[in-house]
Amino acid sequence: MNIVEYLANTLGVKETQVQAVLKLLSEDCTIPFIARYRKEATGALDEEQIGVIDAQYKYLCNLEKRKEDVIRLIAEKDLLTSELENSIRACTKLIEVEDLYRPFKEKKKTKATEAIKLGLEPLAKKIMSFPTTGDITTLASGYNVSIEEAIKQAGYIISEWSSDNAYLRKWTRNFIFNTGLLITKKKKNAEDERKVYEMYYEFQDKIKYIKHYRVLAINRGEKENILSVSIDFDKERILENYKEKVIKKKESFVASIVTDAIEDALKRLILPSIEREIRAMLTDKASIEAIKTFKDNLEKLLLTKPVKNKTIIGFDPAFRTGCKLAVLNPYGEVLEIATIYPHEPHNKKEEATKILRDLITKYKVDIIAIGNGTASRESEFFVAEAIKDLNVLYNIVSEAGASVYSASKLAIQEFPDLTVEKRSAISIGRRVQDPLSELVKIDPKSIGVGEYQHDVNQADLSEALDFTVSKIVNEVGVNINTASDSILKYISGLNKKCIENIQKFKKAHTFKNREEIKTIAGISDKVYEQCIGFLRINDGENPLDKTKIHPESYEITTRILEELNLKLQDQQKEEFKEAIEKANIHNLSEKYNTDIYTIEDILKELITPGLDPRDALEDVLLKSDVLTIEDLKEGMELTGTVRNVVSFGAFVDIGLHNDGLIHISKLSKDYVANPLDVIHVGDIITCHVDKIDKEKEKVNLTLI
């Protein structure tokens, strides 16, 4: 197999693009660096495309290695034919290679291996020659067992041969996948008190079309011993196909013996293993889809627009232990910590109101960020009432993972003298000021924007989420003088030792230019090349150091400015921007022998130096009053923030105790295959109340 050609055809890109990506990866270039600074080589492939090429290339290399191993192993047995070798080399999936290798594998103790030990293989071969003259008694005579036993033992050998038929296994697998049904039933005496799996008590769906989230739900129900799961398909059609392909002469007196052996093979060897394979295929496919949803949600959450230049109170709600308040200046530094007890069992509402209002007045607080955990809505009622005549707003913040961070070594290092709850209040407040910088401190799996995350492949999930965080961190870039270890670990090219040395330098000095980063121990020329474009120095000696322009392009940038008769210190002037916008990209590219992508990126950065891509997004939704389910009426228009997107719809914070659900069927008048085509985490949307269930405190919403 020509891997480059195969990848190009499969992924719909040019062979030169695949070759360029593979070459750069082999030179220890990172995916963010390649996507941003080697567009001319890759044809501007993005991180996702480069990541797919990388993953698929590794898979195909492993596949090719396995092919070579299998060919070698079969050749060592002196059983390799040119036809078999060609078939193995033509495989595009590992399972196909294993199907072809199955007949040649060293078998463990099986009924067939025991029959071969008894010397019945010659009889099995005679039977498979389908003689039309003679009789079975004569054919099965002369062995050290009875006629009946000889036929029985030979049948076991024929069963295993049938099971090892690669063509028939592939046909059977495809037939069951394309025509079979997945059936679930509630197990007798199974307890499902909350009726979580009620829809699967009597359920069936076509294997080929079953939704991935249903597969994961069924798997979980089966694991919890509530559901029994089976696969239904046309066994007679499969048997007839085997008989048609295996029995060469239907008139042979051994045809019925072979038929019995095929039936035994199907029942004992073939169908159970293929059913397991199909269940595994469904789970793998479902896992991939669920991980993709998690990745997309995480990406949108990390790109939430920061609330800049605001003083914020992080509010961690609680009942018995009291609500923790953390006052943060616009840079996220802690100004004061307080605890109030407005709720049961203390009910010190007046005292709590005074403390909160005093903090707001003392520090000129702009926003109160309330965590959405226990006592969240009670706290929202309290805050809304307490701030009625003050110029301050509030919002509800997802605190998923805040407790994980608060108890972590990192949090203890940051705030060794504070309790877990007080650290949590700080984290909640900082999530509004700079969501990305705060969320990178938490294991992405703890952020809570996925579905069935505990039911998918955990290694694949971790890898995918780390890839997403790295992609976003590098896309946004970081100020090296204020960056934490948590965010630097995602920067292209940096390792733990490099980060430690960067932080040591910062304790005594402030980085004044990117050149100084070269002097840090561990920052080799290669590491510098990979990381430097993503590290910013906002108030440094060189204005280009706060941009995404790579130092390797500083010279060409200077020449472009000279060509346009511009000076960097005039960047904020309209004449500067107008001159850049009028510049002819193609002429500059030809004149300075530089690719168009680099010229485009340079000009863009000169117009908007160091622009945070999050600044172009919607502001977070801030509120001054509270909403109750009693206030709602069907058809009412509401504004809300999308908290999570799942396969069957989206959950929206409209200010109630429970998020409202927009079912996938209510996202658009047109058919929606994937909610992520319509809606994303963090979106601020206008929706309407569709249904209200006051008893269950559930609200269904609609965008239609």
Buried (B, 14 or more C-beta within 10 A) or exposed (E): EEBBEBBBEBBEBEBEBBBBBBEBBEEEBBBBBBBBBBBBBBBBBBBBBBBBBBEBBEEBEEBBEBBEEBBEBBEEEEEBEEEBBEBBEEBEEEEBBBBBBBBBEEEEEBBBBEBBEBBBBEBBEBBBEBBEEEEBEEBBEEBEBEBEBBBBBBBBBBBBBBBBBBEBBBBBBEBBBEBBBBBBBBBEEBEBEEEEBEEBBEBBBEBEEBEBBBBBBBBBBBEBEBBBBEBEBEEEEBBEBBBEBBBEEEEBBBBEBBBBBBBBBBEBBBBEEBBEBBBEBBBBEBBBBBBBBBBBBBBBBBBBBBBEEBBBBBBBBBBEBBBBBBBBEEEBEBBEBBBBBBBEEBEBBEEBBEBBBEBBEEBEBBBBBBBBBBBBBBBBBBBBEBBEEEEBBBBBBBBBBBBBBBEBEBBBEBBEEBBBBBBBBBBBBBBBBBBBBBBBBBEBBBBBBBBBBEBBBEEBBBBBBBBBBBBBBBBBBBBBBBBBBBBBBBBBBBEEEBBBBBBEBBEEEEBBBBBBBBEBEBBEEEBBBBBBBBBBBEEBEBBBBBBBBBBEBBEBBEBBBEEBEBEBEEBEEEEBBEBBEEBEEEEBBEEBEBBBBBBBBBBBBBBBBBBBEBEEBEEBBBBEEBBEBEEBEEEBEBEBBBBBBBBBBBBBBBBBEBBBBBBBEBBBEEEBEBBBEBBBBBBBBEBBBBBBEEEEEBBBBBBE
